[in-house]
Structures are given as structure tokens and as C-alpha cells.
Amino acid sequence: MVGLVGGGGWRVGDDAAGGGGGGAVAAGAAAAAEAEHMRRLHSHAPGEHQCSSALVKHIKAPVHLVWSLVRSFDQPQRYKPFVSRCVVRGGDLEIGSVREVNVKTGLPATTSTERLELLDDDEHILSVKFVGGDHRLRNYSSIVTVHPESIDGRPGTLVIESFVVDVPDGNTKDETCYFVEAVIKCNLTSLAEVSERLAVQSPTSPLEQ
Amino acid sequence: MSSDTSRRDHAAMAVREVLAGDRKVGTVSRSARRRRLELRRLGRTASAVAEDDAAKRVRPASDSSSDSSESAKVAPEPTAEVARWPACVSHGAVSVIGRRREMEDAIFVAAPFLAASKEAAVEGSGVAEEEGKEEDEGFFAVYDGHGGSRVAEACRERMHVVLAEEVRVRRLLQGGGGGADVEDEDRARWKEAMAACFTRVDGEVGGAEEADTGEQTVGSTAVVAVVGPRRIVVANCGDSRAVLSRGGVAVPLSSDHKPDRPDEMERVEAAGGRVINWNGYRILGVLATSRSIGDYYLKPYVIAEPEVTVMDRTDKDEFLILASDGLWDVVSNDVACKIARNCLSGRAASKYPESVSGSTAADAAALLVELAISRGSKDNISVVVVELRRLRSRTTASKENGR
């Protein structure tokens, strides 16, 4: 059903046909758009002992629905399957807000403390930095952006999530990237499911697109 | 907190003494007397621990512990000539939340377990005889959930029901006659039934299309034992474990599905996944067990297929322990069997009457849980003890009943 099977479709440019049905020209255009978003919004400068990567997901739901889930810094559990509970210190949501996230059992962490670095409702950009917790992701910083696109002639959304993080002692860059990507794939798969379910429940009028 | 810790230390000492009791000959030296006095104090503290931890956090382990003393009284004595034993003499189970915030372990005990679904049996010749055999079989299981308790709870509700169906279907298909082939066929049928059961329950827990966020990332280990008059069938999926005490020797009846087990790692990699050491070896760096019920997001790397052991019983078989890794992470198979043996034989209770409350299977399970807590287990802890043969002498038993 949802399994994280195979490599295809996650990396930027992998999924040239992601827009669906449009043939090589449209696919090329979609790939070019992704590359442009990447260059403009997801440029990390990983250090010697860091790794960085980006993943993409095409969602069959309009941008405003997907963005409403992504932007809820205080409620990541709305779509992130590994989060059991989240509390924002202070209450008000603003740049610099810090959330305490509790992670479900069976995972290599139980808590994570994360700071909101950037929330841009015009450009649809969310950036979060990990500042504490019992996980092994030191200096983890992520950027999520969402972009409107057309999937089979219907309003869809392209989500790009990129990150940079220290490679911990005892692991290689490759392993670190693989692990983080596995977690992000789960999150994006779940984001797609929740968004698509919402889209079916509340079909949007053409005016909202 | 500090008093809590010291109580646990005391409990640990009591257990160490119980362990050591085996080797010590009963000469009342001064040190032995001092130890006894010390233990008397421990008796109170240990029962305080029992009140705090057990009463508050111990989940009533079905009705098995109250059952067990009853069934112990009526159970027929095994006779040496016949190669059939009562499926189990008694059984007991304890399941505690331990130091975790959530309780995600579940246990289930049903003895006899096939009798419940008897009405479902097709009437016909030969069925009555089969039923006579079935009634002796006991079902015992430990489920250790992760990512939530939903799948472990589903296992507790469904595994024995589904297994009964799968076993019944295969039993009814069985032809008459005897011989060595029948034995082999029977074993093969048990393996099939277990595999079919695990697959079906795995399908049930992940099914719903409209599943909520997080439904895909819930799972549970499962270790299931069916104890019959002639053999024990253990099916395991994950890192809970079944261990048999045979003539005082611990014989594991399951092999943990850890991602770094060479054959498991090979299987995961062949399926396109990776095992990464990220706070211990994990599938994709995420999950620390390589097989489970549920965990749809990790398929096909994490599978629900059980490994099945069919073990013929011998007259040396004493008891069976099923437990979650909350026990096995801190207690070895050998130590667990030794503790349970001392308890079931009545030696622990007669030597330390105030720290060890009795010699039933439930007492043995409780003692193992205490030991795990005292050794710093941070997980939920679930232990099922199935007594296969009376270890206690009649005199000890009657003394205890009269106390």
C-alpha cells in the first residue's frame, strides 16, 4: 500500500513524468520547474561532516489544503505519523517559536525540540531547526516548500522538502542521508494521504484554485 | 525516587538470594541468619513494591492467575508410562507498564483454547475424538506493540480466534490412519496454520483505506505458544521470546527477529531495504525488529511471517516462559529459567516466605517481572509462565495450601 518501496519518484528530477500524461515536453517542463524551485529555495551549504538532500512529492490536492497542513508548526501530528504529541512554548506562533515534540515508541528517539525559522504564507515556505531532543540529528535544518501544479488536468501540489544535518559518529554520510530520507518519505506519503482525503471531503470551487 | 530505587535494589537482592539459594546448603551459619533477617525486612519492602507497582500498574492478566490455582488442584498427575502430558498444570501471567509512559504490551491466555469455538465445528465421524485432543491444548501469547497499542490489542483480540479457525480447517481435512507420515503431516499443518493465522491478522490490522494518520506506523511483535499433550508449537514474529526449561536447562523455542541477524539482514537487503545502526541496528534506521504484525509503512522489508518451532514434549519439560523484550533485555534465558524453577519448586517461597509469596506460575511470572524492574528495564514488561510438570513436592504443596 504505502510502503517505501524502491527508489523512483522521490528525488528531484527523478519523476519527470510526475505531472502525468503530458508527454516528454510537459515532463521536461515539470522537471525544469522543480530544478528552479530547488535552486531558488532549497540551497543548503553542507559542511565537511554534514549531509544534505531533497525529496519531492506530487499530491493530488490543491495547494491551500496542503499548505494548511504543512504550515501548522504547532500541530505536526496532523500529518506526521511518528509524532504523538506537540506543545509550543509560550503559545503564540511566530518566528523563533519552539515546539516540544514527543515521538511514538519503537523509534530511535522519544523527544525533539524544534524552532520555527521561517514561515512565509505568500511563498509557502516553512523552515525548522532542531535545537534539542534525544535523537541523533545535530544541527538539523529543514525547508519545506509547496507549489501549485496541474496533475491530470486537476489542481495538484508539488512539495519539496530539503535538509542538512551533521553526520553522527559511527555513521557514514550515506547512512545518515538514507535514514533521514526514510523518515521524510514517511512524512510526505502521509501528507499526501491526509491532503488527498481532505480534498475528497471538501472539493474546492474553481475560484479557490 | 530514591526510596523507590532502594526498594528496587532490595527486590533485586531478594532475587539474587533466590538465585543463590540453589547452590547453598541449609546450614544456618551466622551470615545465613543475618541474610534471613535482612530478607525479612525485604519481605515488607518487596510487598510494598508489589503494592505500588503491581496493584497500580499490573494489568489484570486475564483470569489466568486465579484460574491457575483452580486448575492446579484438579489437574491429573502425569503418569510416566504414557507419552501424553496434561497440556499444562497451571499458568500465570503478569504484564506491567514499567517505566514507560504508555502501555503497549498485551498478553492473552486461553486454556483450553479450541473448545470456545466448538460450535463452529462441522459435525461428522471422527470429530469427537479430535475434540477430545483439542480440549487439552492451551494458547499463550505475548504481544509487544510499538507506535501505539492498537495492533497489540488487535492481536490480543484476534490471534487465538483466527488460529482456532485455521487449525480447525486443517484438522477436519486430516484423513484417518496412523504412522510416521501422520506425525510429519501434523507438524506441517501446524506450521501452515500459524503462518496463515499471522498473515490474516496482519491483513486485518492494516486494512482500512481511510486509516488515520499514524495507522501505517503501528505494529506489534507476537510470540504464540500452543501447548498440547504431546508437543509444544511456538510461532514467533519479532523480538519477544519463548524459552522452555527442560531438566533445568533453558531451551529457546524462538529466535529473535533482529535486523542484524545475518539471515534477516540478507532478506531485508534482497527486498531493497537497508539495515542501519542508528541507536542499535534498525530497518531503514527506524525500526529495531525485522518482523512484526502491522507496520505497513515498512513493508516489504518488515514481514509478518512467523518462524514456527514444533517441539515434542519429554518428561523432563518443566515450564515455558513467554516474555517481551522488557524482560529479555535485562535477564538471560538461563537466569529467567533458574528464577522460575526456584519459585515453582517452592524452594523460593519456603526459604523467603515474606519476599516470595508462593509457588504458582503467577508467582513465578511476578518474580521475573520484579527482577526485570530491579535490573533497570525501561520498557513494558510482560511474562507468561506455563507450568508443564509439577516441580513442587506434595508435602511442600500441602504445607503451602494449609498456610
HADDOCK unambig.tbl for C-alpha pairs under 7 A between the chains (distance, minus, plus):
assign (segid A and resid 2 and name CA) (segid B and resid 296 and name CA) 6.90 0.50 0.50
assign (segid A and resid 2 and name CA) (segid B and resid 297 and name CA) 5.68 0.50 0.50
assign (segid A and resid 3 and name CA) (segid B and resid 296 and name CA) 6.30 0.50 0.50
assign (segid A and resid 3 and name CA) (segid B and resid 297 and name CA) 4.44 0.50 0.50
assign (segid A and resid 3 and name CA) (segid B and resid 298 and name CA) 5.52 0.50 0.50
assign (segid A and resid 3 and name CA) (segid B and resid 299 and name CA) 5.22 0.50 0.50
assign (segid A and resid 4 and name CA) (segid B and resid 297 and name CA) 6.41 0.50 0.50
assign (segid A and resid 4 and name CA) (segid B and resid 298 and name CA) 6.48 0.50 0.50
assign (segid A and resid 6 and name CA) (segid B and resid 272 and name CA) 6.70 0.50 0.50
assign (segid A and resid 79 and name CA) (segid B and resid 213 and name CA) 5.86 0.50 0.50
assign (segid A and resid 81 and name CA) (segid B and resid 213 and name CA) 5.58 0.50 0.50
assign (segid A and resid 81 and name CA) (segid B and resid 214 and name CA) 4.07 0.50 0.50
assign (segid A and resid 81 and name CA) (segid B and resid 217 and name CA) 6.62 0.50 0.50
assign (segid A and resid 82 and name CA) (segid B and resid 214 and name CA) 6.72 0.50 0.50
assign (segid A and resid 104 and name CA) (segid B and resid 147 and name CA) 4.97 0.50 0.50
assign (segid A and resid 104 and name CA) (segid B and resid 148 and name CA) 6.99 0.50 0.50
assign (segid A and resid 105 and name CA) (segid B and resid 146 and name CA) 5.24 0.50 0.50
assign (segid A and resid 105 and name CA) (segid B and resid 147 and name CA) 4.83 0.50 0.50
assign (segid A and resid 106 and name CA) (segid B and resid 146 and name CA) 5.06 0.50 0.50
assign (segid A and resid 106 and name CA) (segid B and resid 147 and name CA) 6.01 0.50 0.50
assign (segid A and resid 106 and name CA) (segid B and resid 287 and name CA) 6.23 0.50 0.50
assign (segid A and resid 107 and name CA) (segid B and resid 286 and name CA) 5.63 0.50 0.50
assign (segid A and resid 107 and name CA) (segid B and resid 287 and name CA) 6.01 0.50 0.50
assign (segid A and resid 108 and name CA) (segid B and resid 278 and name CA) 6.84 0.50 0.50
assign (segid A and resid 108 and name CA) (segid B and resid 279 and name CA) 5.92 0.50 0.50
assign (segid A and resid 108 and name CA) (segid B and resid 286 and name CA) 6.43 0.50 0.50
assign (segid A and resid 175 and name CA) (segid B and resid 276 and name CA) 6.68 0.50 0.50
assign (segid A and resid 179 and name CA) (segid B and resid 284 and name CA) 5.83 0.50 0.50
assign (segid A and resid 179 and name CA) (segid B and resid 285 and name CA) 5.37 0.50 0.50
assign (segid A and resid 182 and name CA) (segid B and resid 284 and name CA) 6.59 0.50 0.50
assign (segid A and resid 190 and name CA) (segid B and resid 213 and name CA) 6.70 0.50 0.50
